[in-house]
Amino acid sequence: MELFVVLLFALVVVAGTATVRAVLKDGHGHHPVVRSTESWSAGNLPSEPFTSSLAWYLPGSRVQ
């Protein structure tokens, strides 16, 4: 039983150390700013909201 506790403790220490090393290596979660040089566009998205295309389905809506 003592062997199991020692192995479990060692596993916790190794996992904790690996986690701390991974966070430090990653730069504490800081990532470089993404820079965009192209202008923004919506591509081929529709020009009206999705819910307006469901006007015939929504209860209480008035379809003209």
Number of C-alpha atoms within 10 A of each C-alpha: 5 7 8 9 10 11 11 12 12 12 12 12 12 12 12 12 11 12 12 13 11 12 11 11 10 11 9 10 8 7 8 5 6 5 6 7 5 6 5 7 7 7 6 6 8 8 7 8 9 9 10 12 10 11 14 13 12 12 7 8 11 9 10 5
